[in-house]
Amino acid sequence: MTTAIWRKSLATLALALALIFRPSPPAIAAELTTIRLGHNGLTSELPFYIGRDAGIFAKHGFNLEPVLITGGSTSIQALIGKSLDLLLGGATPMLYAVLHGAQMKIIAGLNNRIPFALLSQPEIRSGAQLKGKKIGITRFGSYTDFIARLAAAEFGLNPKTDITIIQSGSPDARMNALRTGVIDATFFNLEQAMVARKLGYNLLLDFIEKDIEYAHIAVIARDETLKTSPKWCAASCALTSTPSGITKPIKKRRSRNRCSCKGDWTGRSPSRRII
C-alpha cells in the first residue's frame, strides 16, 4: 500500500466527516468537534487511528475518539445509548437491533467479505465431527453468532440441534476456552487463526476462501443523526474510499429525511489465505 493511497483515503474520510458533523463557523475556530467512533477490531479500522495521529482529522476541525468495544451486539447497544456517534461494525447485530425497534441505518461499507476462520480441537478433523460439539462465539446476536450458524449450514448441520453455541467473549477469552476444553471450536480473524494453527488447532473452514459477500464492516449511524445532517448521503458515499483497496463507489439517490445510498459495496480486496 503506497503512502499516496493512504493519504488520499484518509483525506477523503476526513472530508466526509466534515460534511457529516459540520459545526458552525465560530465553533471551527474555537474548538474541535469530538466524534466518538466505535469499532470491534484493529484491521480495517486502523486508518482511523492513523488519520487521528497524523492530525488529518484535526486539520478538518475534528477530534476523532476511537472506542474499542469487544462484541458487535455490545457496541450496537452503545450506539443506541448515544455513547457513540458512529459505529464500524457488522450488519448482523445491527439488523437484530433494527428488528427489535432500533432506529439506525448502514450508510457505507468498508469491507464486504468475511475474514474469519473456524478452528477446532486437534481431534476434530472435519466439519461433520462438530455434531454434538460446542462452538464459542463472542455473544448471542453478534457477528460470530451469525457465522457460527453459517458454518454449521456449510457442513450440513442444523445450528439449532446439531451444535451448541456458547458465549465465550473476546478472541483471547475464546482461545483460553479452546485451550481448556470448554469449547470445541471457535472463530478467529486471519492473524489469530495463524497463531491457532501453530498451536496445533485444526482449520475446518476458511471463509476467506469461500469469498462470501457480506457486510463485515459497515458504517452505522442512528436515524436521529442522519436527520440532522442535510449532506449525509454525500458524506457516506465518500466514506467508502478506504486504504484497503476497496474503492468502488456507492451509487446514491435522493430521498427525504433518510439516507438512501445504495448499490455495489466495493471491489474485492486482494486474496489472502490462511496457511
KOLKEKOL-586120 format. One record per residue (C-alpha): residue number from 1; residue in one letter; x, y, z. Coordinates in steps of 0.25 Angstrom, whole numbers, padded with zeros to 4 digits. Layout:
BEGIN
pos; code; x; y; z
NUM; A; X; Y; Z .
...
***
This chain:
BEGIN
pos; code; x; y; z
1; M; 0000; 0000; 0000 .
2; T; 0006; 0013; -0004 .
3; T; 0007; 0025; 0005 .
4; A; -0001; 0033; -0006 .
5; I; -0013; 0024; -0005 .
6; W; -0013; 0024; 0010 .
7; R; -0013; 0040; 0010 .
8; K; -0023; 0041; -0001 .
9; S; -0032; 0031; 0007 .
10; L; -0031; 0038; 0020 .
11; A; -0033; 0052; 0014 .
12; T; -0046; 0046; 0007 .
13; L; -0050; 0041; 0021 .
14; A; -0047; 0054; 0028 .
15; L; -0055; 0062; 0017 .
16; A; -0067; 0052; 0019 .
17; L; -0067; 0054; 0034 .
18; A; -0066; 0069; 0031 .
19; L; -0079; 0068; 0024 .
20; I; -0086; 0060; 0034 .
21; F; -0082; 0067; 0047 .
22; R; -0080; 0081; 0041 .
23; P; -0080; 0091; 0052 .
24; S; -0084; 0106; 0051 .
25; P; -0072; 0115; 0047 .
26; P; -0069; 0121; 0060 .
27; A; -0068; 0107; 0066 .
28; I; -0058; 0103; 0056 .
29; A; -0048; 0113; 0060 .
30; A; -0051; 0111; 0075 .
31; E; -0050; 0097; 0077 .
32; L; -0050; 0083; 0071 .
33; T; -0063; 0075; 0069 .
34; T; -0061; 0061; 0076 .
35; I; -0066; 0049; 0069 .
36; R; -0067; 0036; 0076 .
37; L; -0065; 0025; 0067 .
38; G; -0068; 0011; 0072 .
39; H; -0061; -0001; 0066 .
40; N; -0059; -0016; 0069 .
41; G; -0045; -0019; 0064 .
42; L; -0032; -0013; 0058 .
43; T; -0032; -0017; 0044 .
44; S; -0040; -0009; 0034 .
45; E; -0041; 0001; 0046 .
46; L; -0027; 0004; 0046 .
47; P; -0027; 0016; 0036 .
48; F; -0036; 0024; 0046 .
49; Y; -0025; 0023; 0057 .
50; I; -0014; 0027; 0047 .
51; G; -0023; 0039; 0042 .
52; R; -0024; 0043; 0056 .
53; D; -0010; 0042; 0060 .
54; A; -0005; 0049; 0047 .
55; G; -0014; 0061; 0050 .
56; I; -0023; 0059; 0038 .
57; F; -0036; 0060; 0045 .
58; A; -0031; 0071; 0054 .
59; K; -0028; 0079; 0041 .
60; H; -0042; 0078; 0037 .
61; G; -0048; 0082; 0051 .
62; F; -0050; 0069; 0058 .
63; N; -0045; 0061; 0070 .
64; L; -0047; 0047; 0066 .
65; E; -0049; 0038; 0078 .
66; P; -0048; 0023; 0074 .
67; V; -0054; 0014; 0084 .
68; L; -0051; -0001; 0084 .
69; I; -0063; -0009; 0089 .
70; T; -0062; -0025; 0089 .
71; G; -0074; -0031; 0082 .
72; G; -0083; -0026; 0072 .
73; S; -0096; -0026; 0080 .
74; T; -0090; -0019; 0091 .
75; S; -0085; -0007; 0082 .
76; I; -0099; -0006; 0076 .
77; Q; -0104; -0004; 0090 .
78; A; -0094; 0007; 0092 .
79; L; -0099; 0014; 0079 .
80; I; -0113; 0013; 0083 .
81; G; -0110; 0018; 0096 .
82; K; -0103; 0030; 0090 .
83; S; -0089; 0027; 0096 .
84; L; -0084; 0027; 0081 .
85; D; -0087; 0036; 0069 .
86; L; -0083; 0025; 0058 .
87; L; -0080; 0011; 0059 .
88; L; -0072; 0002; 0050 .
89; G; -0078; -0012; 0051 .
90; G; -0084; -0024; 0045 .
91; A; -0098; -0024; 0039 .
92; T; -0103; -0035; 0047 .
93; P; -0104; -0029; 0061 .
94; M; -0109; -0016; 0054 .
95; L; -0121; -0024; 0047 .
96; Y; -0124; -0031; 0060 .
97; A; -0125; -0017; 0067 .
98; V; -0134; -0012; 0056 .
99; L; -0143; -0024; 0056 .
100; H; -0145; -0020; 0071 .
101; G; -0149; -0006; 0068 .
102; A; -0135; 0001; 0068 .
103; Q; -0135; 0013; 0058 .
104; M; -0122; 0013; 0051 .
105; K; -0116; 0010; 0037 .
106; I; -0104; 0005; 0030 .
107; I; -0099; 0017; 0022 .
108; A; -0086; 0012; 0016 .
109; G; -0078; -0001; 0015 .
110; L; -0063; -0003; 0017 .
111; N; -0061; -0018; 0016 .
112; N; -0071; -0027; 0009 .
113; R; -0064; -0041; 0011 .
114; I; -0064; -0050; 0024 .
115; P; -0049; -0050; 0029 .
116; F; -0051; -0061; 0039 .
117; A; -0047; -0076; 0040 .
118; L; -0053; -0087; 0049 .
119; L; -0042; -0094; 0057 .
120; S; -0045; -0107; 0065 .
121; Q; -0038; -0116; 0075 .
122; P; -0027; -0125; 0069 .
123; E; -0036; -0138; 0069 .
124; I; -0047; -0131; 0061 .
125; R; -0043; -0132; 0046 .
126; S; -0055; -0130; 0039 .
127; G; -0068; -0121; 0039 .
128; A; -0077; -0133; 0041 .
129; Q; -0069; -0137; 0054 .
130; L; -0075; -0124; 0060 .
131; K; -0088; -0130; 0062 .
132; G; -0091; -0130; 0077 .
133; K; -0080; -0121; 0080 .
134; K; -0079; -0107; 0086 .
135; I; -0075; -0095; 0077 .
136; G; -0070; -0082; 0084 .
137; I; -0075; -0068; 0080 .
138; T; -0074; -0054; 0085 .
139; R; -0088; -0052; 0089 .
140; F; -0102; -0056; 0085 .
141; G; -0107; -0047; 0074 .
142; S; -0092; -0043; 0070 .
143; Y; -0085; -0045; 0057 .
144; T; -0079; -0058; 0061 .
145; D; -0092; -0063; 0065 .
146; F; -0097; -0061; 0051 .
147; I; -0084; -0068; 0045 .
148; A; -0085; -0080; 0054 .
149; R; -0099; -0083; 0049 .
150; L; -0094; -0080; 0035 .
151; A; -0082; -0090; 0037 .
152; A; -0092; -0101; 0042 .
153; A; -0100; -0100; 0029 .
154; E; -0087; -0101; 0021 .
155; F; -0085; -0114; 0028 .
156; G; -0099; -0119; 0026 .
157; L; -0102; -0117; 0041 .
158; N; -0114; -0111; 0047 .
159; P; -0109; -0100; 0056 .
160; K; -0121; -0101; 0066 .
161; T; -0120; -0116; 0068 .
162; D; -0106; -0121; 0064 .
163; I; -0097; -0112; 0071 .
164; T; -0097; -0104; 0084 .
165; I; -0093; -0089; 0082 .
166; I; -0086; -0084; 0095 .
167; Q; -0084; -0069; 0098 .
168; S; -0069; -0068; 0101 .
169; G; -0065; -0054; 0100 .
170; S; -0053; -0047; 0093 .
171; P; -0043; -0055; 0084 .
172; D; -0033; -0056; 0096 .
173; A; -0044; -0062; 0104 .
174; R; -0049; -0071; 0093 .
175; M; -0034; -0076; 0091 .
176; N; -0034; -0079; 0106 .
177; A; -0047; -0087; 0105 .
178; L; -0041; -0095; 0094 .
179; R; -0029; -0098; 0102 .
180; T; -0036; -0102; 0114 .
181; G; -0046; -0111; 0106 .
182; V; -0058; -0102; 0110 .
183; I; -0061; -0101; 0095 .
184; D; -0058; -0110; 0083 .
185; A; -0057; -0099; 0072 .
186; T; -0057; -0084; 0070 .
187; F; -0055; -0073; 0060 .
188; F; -0042; -0065; 0059 .
189; N; -0038; -0054; 0049 .
190; L; -0026; -0056; 0039 .
191; E; -0015; -0053; 0049 .
192; Q; -0021; -0060; 0061 .
193; A; -0024; -0072; 0052 .
194; M; -0009; -0073; 0048 .
195; V; -0006; -0073; 0063 .
196; A; -0016; -0084; 0066 .
197; R; -0011; -0093; 0055 .
198; K; 0003; -0092; 0060 .
199; L; -0002; -0097; 0074 .
200; G; -0008; -0109; 0067 .
201; Y; -0023; -0106; 0065 .
202; N; -0029; -0110; 0052 .
203; L; -0034; -0101; 0041 .
204; L; -0048; -0106; 0038 .
205; L; -0054; -0094; 0030 .
206; D; -0047; -0082; 0023 .
207; F; -0058; -0072; 0020 .
208; I; -0047; -0064; 0012 .
209; E; -0046; -0075; 0002 .
210; K; -0062; -0076; 0002 .
211; D; -0062; -0062; -0003 .
212; I; -0076; -0059; 0002 .
213; E; -0081; -0045; 0000 .
214; Y; -0085; -0039; 0014 .
215; A; -0085; -0026; 0021 .
216; H; -0074; -0030; 0030 .
217; I; -0070; -0015; 0034 .
218; A; -0081; -0005; 0031 .
219; V; -0082; 0010; 0036 .
220; I; -0095; 0010; 0044 .
221; A; -0102; 0023; 0049 .
222; R; -0115; 0026; 0057 .
223; D; -0126; 0031; 0049 .
224; E; -0126; 0043; 0058 .
225; T; -0112; 0047; 0054 .
226; L; -0116; 0045; 0039 .
227; K; -0127; 0054; 0040 .
228; T; -0119; 0066; 0046 .
229; S; -0109; 0066; 0034 .
230; P; -0114; 0070; 0021 .
231; K; -0102; 0065; 0013 .
232; W; -0101; 0052; 0020 .
233; C; -0103; 0043; 0007 .
234; A; -0091; 0050; 0000 .
235; A; -0082; 0048; 0012 .
236; S; -0086; 0034; 0014 .
237; C; -0083; 0031; 0000 .
238; A; -0069; 0037; 0001 .
239; L; -0066; 0028; 0013 .
240; T; -0066; 0016; 0004 .
241; S; -0052; 0020; -0001 .
242; T; -0042; 0013; 0009 .
243; P; -0027; 0009; 0009 .
244; S; -0031; -0006; 0008 .
245; G; -0032; -0005; -0008 .
246; I; -0047; -0005; -0006 .
247; T; -0051; 0008; -0014 .
248; K; -0063; 0005; -0023 .
249; P; -0073; 0016; -0020 .
250; I; -0087; 0014; -0015 .
251; K; -0098; 0019; -0024 .
252; K; -0108; 0029; -0018 .
253; R; -0122; 0034; -0020 .
254; R; -0129; 0046; -0013 .
255; S; -0139; 0043; -0002 .
256; R; -0145; 0052; 0009 .
257; N; -0140; 0051; 0023 .
258; R; -0133; 0038; 0021 .
259; C; -0120; 0032; 0016 .
260; S; -0123; 0024; 0003 .
261; C; -0109; 0022; -0003 .
262; K; -0109; 0008; -0009 .
263; G; -0102; -0001; -0019 .
264; D; -0089; -0008; -0020 .
265; W; -0081; -0008; -0008 .
266; T; -0067; -0009; -0012 .
267; G; -0058; -0017; -0021 .
268; R; -0050; -0029; -0015 .
269; S; -0038; -0028; -0006 .
270; P; -0026; -0036; -0010 .
271; S; -0028; -0051; -0007 .
272; R; -0022; -0055; 0006 .
273; R; -0021; -0070; 0010 .
274; I; -0018; -0076; 0024 .
275; I; -0007; -0086; 0023 .
***
